[in-house]
Amino acid sequence: MKIIILGPTGSGKGTQAKFISRLLKLEHIEIGAILRKEAKRNKLIKDFIKKGKLIHDDIVIKIIKSKIKSNDFILDGFPRTLKQAKSLKFKPDLVLFLNVDKKNIVKRLLLRKREDDIKENIEERDKIYLKKTIPVVNYYNKLKLLKKVNGNPEIKQVSKNIKKVLEKLI
């Protein structure tokens, strides 16, 4: 099974992807963690992350393709642009979209205390998300692969809601 999980930064993609990975025994491919690791040895990637900017599509596509090792996985935080979505050589079985209010996003990001989670970056990421990632959400919606999940409640409730979506699929 191939699942993609989308949502703004701070929507809980990573937390829910881990839940799904354990539940369905899928490989969890977390692009954010992969890029933060790459940033330790690549100044260009480090600079983009520090400024809250998206890393060039070609770089991210190359990295993600090298990380897909099986037929059963969940992609967490990828694709973020239409170019990235259209670069995939497979059709996902499901695309989950965690829909979260901006107010909750800001609160969550400021609480998690990561180096790049500062107010200016949060605003910049939101602008990029609206411009680049919402078209990806619409793309998968048109393909009838998208399931929206309210990501505003507590973690356990969001997980229960996702489990209901997965049960209908399986």
C-alpha positions as CSV (number, residue, x, y, z in Angstrom):
1,M,0.0,0.0,0.0
2,K,1.2,3.5,-0.9
3,I,0.0,6.4,1.2
4,I,0.8,10.0,1.0
5,I,0.0,12.3,3.9
6,L,-0.3,16.1,3.3
7,G,-0.9,19.1,5.4
8,P,0.8,22.3,6.5
9,T,3.9,22.3,8.6
10,G,2.7,21.6,12.1
11,S,-0.5,19.7,11.1
12,G,0.7,16.5,12.7
13,K,1.8,14.7,9.5
14,G,4.8,13.1,11.2
15,T,2.9,12.0,14.3
16,Q,0.1,10.5,12.2
17,A,2.4,9.0,9.6
18,K,4.2,7.1,12.5
19,F,0.8,5.9,13.7
20,I,-0.2,4.7,10.2
21,S,3.2,3.1,9.7
22,R,2.9,1.0,12.9
23,L,-0.8,0.2,12.2
24,L,-0.3,-1.0,8.6
25,K,3.4,-2.0,8.9
26,L,4.5,0.5,6.2
27,E,7.9,2.0,5.7
28,H,7.7,5.7,6.9
29,I,9.5,8.0,4.6
30,E,9.7,11.4,6.3
31,I,11.1,14.0,4.0
32,G,11.5,16.7,6.7
33,A,13.8,14.4,8.8
34,I,15.7,13.3,5.7
35,L,16.3,16.9,4.6
36,R,17.4,18.0,8.1
37,K,19.9,15.2,8.1
38,E,21.1,16.2,4.6
39,A,21.4,19.8,5.8
40,K,24.2,18.8,8.2
41,R,26.4,18.2,5.2
42,N,24.8,20.4,2.5
43,K,24.9,24.2,3.1
44,L,22.4,24.9,0.3
45,I,19.8,22.7,2.0
46,K,20.7,24.1,5.4
47,D,20.2,27.7,4.2
48,F,16.8,26.9,2.7
49,I,15.5,25.2,5.8
50,K,16.8,28.0,8.1
51,K,14.8,30.5,6.0
52,G,11.7,28.3,5.9
53,K,11.9,28.0,2.1
54,L,11.1,24.9,0.0
55,I,14.2,23.1,-1.4
56,H,14.3,22.9,-5.2
57,D,12.1,20.2,-6.6
58,D,14.9,18.4,-8.5
59,I,16.9,18.0,-5.3
60,V,14.0,16.7,-3.2
61,I,12.7,14.4,-6.0
62,K,16.2,12.8,-6.3
63,I,16.4,12.3,-2.6
64,I,12.9,10.9,-2.2
65,K,13.4,8.4,-5.1
66,S,16.5,7.1,-3.5
67,K,14.7,6.5,-0.2
68,I,11.8,4.4,-1.6
69,K,12.9,0.9,-1.0
70,S,9.6,-1.1,-1.0
71,N,6.1,-1.2,-2.4
72,D,4.5,-0.4,1.0
73,F,5.2,3.0,2.4
74,I,3.8,6.2,3.6
75,L,5.3,9.5,2.3
76,D,5.3,12.1,4.9
77,G,5.7,15.7,3.7
78,F,6.1,14.8,0.0
79,P,5.0,15.9,-2.5
80,R,4.9,19.6,-1.8
81,T,4.6,20.9,-5.3
82,L,2.8,19.8,-8.5
83,K,6.1,19.0,-10.1
84,Q,7.0,16.7,-7.3
85,A,3.5,15.0,-7.4
86,K,3.7,14.5,-11.1
87,S,7.3,13.1,-10.8
88,L,6.0,10.0,-8.9
89,K,6.1,6.9,-11.0
90,F,3.2,5.3,-9.0
91,K,-0.4,6.0,-8.2
92,P,-1.0,6.2,-4.4
93,D,-3.7,4.1,-2.9
94,L,-4.6,7.0,-0.6
95,V,-3.7,10.6,0.0
96,L,-4.6,11.9,3.4
97,F,-4.9,15.6,3.9
98,L,-4.7,16.9,7.5
99,N,-6.8,20.1,7.5
100,V,-5.7,22.3,10.5
101,D,-6.6,25.9,11.3
102,K,-3.7,28.4,11.0
103,K,-4.1,29.4,14.7
104,N,-3.5,25.8,15.7
105,I,-0.5,25.5,13.4
106,V,1.2,28.5,14.8
107,K,0.6,27.3,18.4
108,R,1.9,23.8,17.7
109,L,5.0,25.1,15.8
110,L,6.0,27.5,18.6
111,L,5.6,24.8,21.2
112,R,7.7,22.2,19.4
113,K,10.8,24.5,19.7
114,R,12.7,23.4,16.6
115,E,15.4,25.8,15.4
116,D,13.6,26.8,12.2
117,D,10.2,27.3,13.9
118,I,10.3,31.0,14.4
119,K,7.4,33.4,13.6
120,E,8.9,34.7,10.3
121,N,9.5,31.2,9.0
122,I,6.0,30.1,10.0
123,E,4.5,33.0,8.0
124,E,6.8,32.2,5.1
125,R,5.9,28.5,5.1
126,D,2.2,29.4,5.2
127,K,2.6,31.5,2.1
128,I,4.5,28.8,0.3
129,Y,2.0,26.1,1.5
130,L,-1.0,28.1,0.1
131,K,0.8,28.8,-3.2
132,K,2.6,25.4,-3.8
133,T,1.0,22.7,-1.8
134,I,-2.7,23.5,-2.0
135,P,-2.5,22.8,-5.8
136,V,-1.2,19.4,-4.9
137,V,-4.2,18.8,-2.6
138,N,-6.5,19.9,-5.4
139,Y,-4.6,17.6,-7.9
140,Y,-5.2,14.5,-5.8
141,N,-8.7,15.6,-5.0
142,K,-9.5,15.7,-8.8
143,L,-8.0,12.2,-9.1
144,K,-10.4,11.1,-6.3
145,L,-7.5,9.8,-4.2
146,L,-7.8,12.5,-1.4
147,K,-9.4,12.0,2.0
148,K,-9.6,15.1,4.2
149,V,-9.2,14.6,7.9
150,N,-9.8,17.2,10.6
151,G,-6.4,17.7,12.1
152,N,-7.5,20.2,14.8
153,P,-8.5,17.8,17.6
154,E,-6.1,16.1,20.0
155,I,-3.6,13.5,18.5
156,K,-5.6,10.4,19.7
157,Q,-8.9,11.7,18.1
158,V,-7.1,12.5,14.8
159,S,-5.6,9.0,14.8
160,K,-9.1,7.5,15.4
161,N,-10.5,9.5,12.5
162,I,-7.6,8.3,10.2
163,K,-8.2,4.7,11.3
164,K,-11.8,5.0,10.2
165,V,-10.7,6.2,6.8
166,L,-8.2,3.4,6.5
167,E,-10.7,0.7,7.5
168,K,-13.0,1.8,4.7
169,L,-10.1,1.5,2.3
170,I,-8.9,-1.9,3.4
